Amino acid sequence: VQLQAFGGGLVQAGGSLRLSCAASGRTFSSYVMGWFRQAPGKEREFVATITWNSGSTYYADSVKGRFTISRDNARNTVYLQMNSLKVEDTAVYYCAASRYPGATVKDSYGYWGQGTKVTVSS
């Protein structure tokens, strides 16, 4: 599966952004999808993941209650709605695909998009 993330940009603290990740191929619905992020000088970290049928979602503690992951299998797309953004949310955001439900480590994801940059200003 090939992934392409988009929707990043510059937003003020407290604002919202919605990231999208479009997948190619007919097997999108068979993958667990996740979002990760990488801030300058830091390791890539888990943000959120969603199972094949949207039955379960998991979030990093740092984004819980502010971010929402969702997917539309008919459109081969996964979304990350980000509300109440903070300066510390500034990073390049990556979408990824995995075979493992609830996966929170990047090594569990075999397919990655190119990333979309999110900058939150104070």
Contacts in CASP RR format, 6 or more apart in sequence:
PFRMAT RR
TARGET T0000
AUTHOR 0000-0000-0000
METHOD contacts of the structure
MODEL  1
VQLQAFGGGLVQAGGSLRLSCAASGRTFSSYVMGWFRQAPGKEREFVATI
TWNSGSTYYADSVKGRFTISRDNARNTVYLQMNSLKVEDTAVYYCAASRY
PGATVKDSYGYWGQGTKVTVSS
1 23 0 8 1.000
1 24 0 8 1.000
1 25 0 8 1.000
1 27 0 8 1.000
1 28 0 8 1.000
1 31 0 8 1.000
1 97 0 8 1.000
1 111 0 8 1.000
2 23 0 8 1.000
2 24 0 8 1.000
2 25 0 8 1.000
2 111 0 8 1.000
2 113 0 8 1.000
3 21 0 8 1.000
3 22 0 8 1.000
3 23 0 8 1.000
3 24 0 8 1.000
3 95 0 8 1.000
3 96 0 8 1.000
3 97 0 8 1.000
3 111 0 8 1.000
3 112 0 8 1.000
3 113 0 8 1.000
3 114 0 8 1.000
4 21 0 8 1.000
4 22 0 8 1.000
4 23 0 8 1.000
4 113 0 8 1.000
4 114 0 8 1.000
5 19 0 8 1.000
5 20 0 8 1.000
5 21 0 8 1.000
5 93 0 8 1.000
5 94 0 8 1.000
5 95 0 8 1.000
5 113 0 8 1.000
5 114 0 8 1.000
5 115 0 8 1.000
5 116 0 8 1.000
6 19 0 8 1.000
6 20 0 8 1.000
6 21 0 8 1.000
6 22 0 8 1.000
6 116 0 8 1.000
7 17 0 8 1.000
7 18 0 8 1.000
7 19 0 8 1.000
7 20 0 8 1.000
7 116 0 8 1.000
8 17 0 8 1.000
8 19 0 8 1.000
8 93 0 8 1.000
8 116 0 8 1.000
8 117 0 8 1.000
8 118 0 8 1.000
9 17 0 8 1.000
9 116 0 8 1.000
9 117 0 8 1.000
9 118 0 8 1.000
9 119 0 8 1.000
10 119 0 8 1.000
10 121 0 8 1.000
11 17 0 8 1.000
11 85 0 8 1.000
11 118 0 8 1.000
11 119 0 8 1.000
11 120 0 8 1.000
11 121 0 8 1.000
12 85 0 8 1.000
12 120 0 8 1.000
12 121 0 8 1.000
12 122 0 8 1.000
13 85 0 8 1.000
13 86 0 8 1.000
13 87 0 8 1.000
13 120 0 8 1.000
13 121 0 8 1.000
13 122 0 8 1.000
14 83 0 8 1.000
14 84 0 8 1.000
14 85 0 8 1.000
14 86 0 8 1.000
14 120 0 8 1.000
15 83 0 8 1.000
15 84 0 8 1.000
15 85 0 8 1.000
15 120 0 8 1.000
16 81 0 8 1.000
16 82 0 8 1.000
16 83 0 8 1.000
16 84 0 8 1.000
16 85 0 8 1.000
17 82 0 8 1.000
17 85 0 8 1.000
17 118 0 8 1.000
18 79 0 8 1.000
18 80 0 8 1.000
18 81 0 8 1.000
18 82 0 8 1.000
19 35 0 8 1.000
19 79 0 8 1.000
19 80 0 8 1.000
19 82 0 8 1.000
19 93 0 8 1.000
19 95 0 8 1.000
19 116 0 8 1.000
19 118 0 8 1.000
20 77 0 8 1.000
20 78 0 8 1.000
20 79 0 8 1.000
21 33 0 8 1.000
21 35 0 8 1.000
21 77 0 8 1.000
21 78 0 8 1.000
21 79 0 8 1.000
21 80 0 8 1.000
21 95 0 8 1.000
21 113 0 8 1.000
22 75 0 8 1.000
22 76 0 8 1.000
22 77 0 8 1.000
23 31 0 8 1.000
23 76 0 8 1.000
23 77 0 8 1.000
23 78 0 8 1.000
23 97 0 8 1.000
24 76 0 8 1.000
25 76 0 8 1.000
28 73 0 8 1.000
28 76 0 8 1.000
28 97 0 8 1.000
29 52 0 8 1.000
29 53 0 8 1.000
29 73 0 8 1.000
30 52 0 8 1.000
31 52 0 8 1.000
31 97 0 8 1.000
31 98 0 8 1.000
31 99 0 8 1.000
31 111 0 8 1.000
32 49 0 8 1.000
32 50 0 8 1.000
32 51 0 8 1.000
32 52 0 8 1.000
32 97 0 8 1.000
32 98 0 8 1.000
32 99 0 8 1.000
32 100 0 8 1.000
32 101 0 8 1.000
32 102 0 8 1.000
32 103 0 8 1.000
33 49 0 8 1.000
33 50 0 8 1.000
33 69 0 8 1.000
33 71 0 8 1.000
33 78 0 8 1.000
33 95 0 8 1.000
33 96 0 8 1.000
33 97 0 8 1.000
33 98 0 8 1.000
34 47 0 8 1.000
34 48 0 8 1.000
34 49 0 8 1.000
34 50 0 8 1.000
34 69 0 8 1.000
34 78 0 8 1.000
34 95 0 8 1.000
34 96 0 8 1.000
34 97 0 8 1.000
34 98 0 8 1.000
34 103 0 8 1.000
34 109 0 8 1.000
35 47 0 8 1.000
35 48 0 8 1.000
35 49 0 8 1.000
35 69 0 8 1.000
35 78 0 8 1.000
35 80 0 8 1.000
35 93 0 8 1.000
35 94 0 8 1.000
35 95 0 8 1.000
35 96 0 8 1.000
36 44 0 8 1.000
36 45 0 8 1.000
36 46 0 8 1.000
36 47 0 8 1.000
36 93 0 8 1.000
36 94 0 8 1.000
36 96 0 8 1.000
36 106 0 8 1.000
36 109 0 8 1.000
37 44 0 8 1.000
37 45 0 8 1.000
37 47 0 8 1.000
37 89 0 8 1.000
37 91 0 8 1.000
37 92 0 8 1.000
37 93 0 8 1.000
37 94 0 8 1.000
37 118 0 8 1.000
38 44 0 8 1.000
38 45 0 8 1.000
38 91 0 8 1.000
38 92 0 8 1.000
38 94 0 8 1.000
39 88 0 8 1.000
39 90 0 8 1.000
39 91 0 8 1.000
39 92 0 8 1.000
42 91 0 8 1.000
44 94 0 8 1.000
44 106 0 8 1.000
45 60 0 8 1.000
46 60 0 8 1.000
46 104 0 8 1.000
46 105 0 8 1.000
46 106 0 8 1.000
47 59 0 8 1.000
47 60 0 8 1.000
47 63 0 8 1.000
47 67 0 8 1.000
47 80 0 8 1.000
47 93 0 8 1.000
48 57 0 8 1.000
48 58 0 8 1.000
48 59 0 8 1.000
48 60 0 8 1.000
48 63 0 8 1.000
48 67 0 8 1.000
48 68 0 8 1.000
48 69 0 8 1.000
48 80 0 8 1.000
49 57 0 8 1.000
49 58 0 8 1.000
49 69 0 8 1.000
49 98 0 8 1.000
49 101 0 8 1.000
49 102 0 8 1.000
49 103 0 8 1.000
49 104 0 8 1.000
50 56 0 8 1.000
50 57 0 8 1.000
50 69 0 8 1.000
50 70 0 8 1.000
50 71 0 8 1.000
50 78 0 8 1.000
51 57 0 8 1.000
51 101 0 8 1.000
51 102 0 8 1.000
52 73 0 8 1.000
52 101 0 8 1.000
53 73 0 8 1.000
54 70 0 8 1.000
54 71 0 8 1.000
56 101 0 8 1.000
56 102 0 8 1.000
57 68 0 8 1.000
57 69 0 8 1.000
58 102 0 8 1.000
58 104 0 8 1.000
59 65 0 8 1.000
59 67 0 8 1.000
59 69 0 8 1.000
60 104 0 8 1.000
62 88 0 8 1.000
63 82 0 8 1.000
63 89 0 8 1.000
66 82 0 8 1.000
66 83 0 8 1.000
66 84 0 8 1.000
66 85 0 8 1.000
67 80 0 8 1.000
67 81 0 8 1.000
67 82 0 8 1.000
67 83 0 8 1.000
68 79 0 8 1.000
68 80 0 8 1.000
68 81 0 8 1.000
68 83 0 8 1.000
69 78 0 8 1.000
69 79 0 8 1.000
69 80 0 8 1.000
69 81 0 8 1.000
70 78 0 8 1.000
70 79 0 8 1.000
70 81 0 8 1.000
71 77 0 8 1.000
71 78 0 8 1.000
71 79 0 8 1.000
72 78 0 8 1.000
72 79 0 8 1.000
78 95 0 8 1.000
80 93 0 8 1.000
80 95 0 8 1.000
82 89 0 8 1.000
82 118 0 8 1.000
85 118 0 8 1.000
85 120 0 8 1.000
86 120 0 8 1.000
87 120 0 8 1.000
87 121 0 8 1.000
87 122 0 8 1.000
88 120 0 8 1.000
89 118 0 8 1.000
89 120 0 8 1.000
90 118 0 8 1.000
90 119 0 8 1.000
90 120 0 8 1.000
91 117 0 8 1.000
91 118 0 8 1.000
92 115 0 8 1.000
92 116 0 8 1.000
92 117 0 8 1.000
92 118 0 8 1.000
93 115 0 8 1.000
93 116 0 8 1.000
93 117 0 8 1.000
93 118 0 8 1.000
94 112 0 8 1.000
94 113 0 8 1.000
94 114 0 8 1.000
94 115 0 8 1.000
95 112 0 8 1.000
95 113 0 8 1.000
95 115 0 8 1.000
96 106 0 8 1.000
96 109 0 8 1.000
96 110 0 8 1.000
96 111 0 8 1.000
96 112 0 8 1.000
96 113 0 8 1.000
97 109 0 8 1.000
97 110 0 8 1.000
97 111 0 8 1.000
98 108 0 8 1.000
98 109 0 8 1.000
98 110 0 8 1.000
98 111 0 8 1.000
100 108 0 8 1.000
103 109 0 8 1.000
END
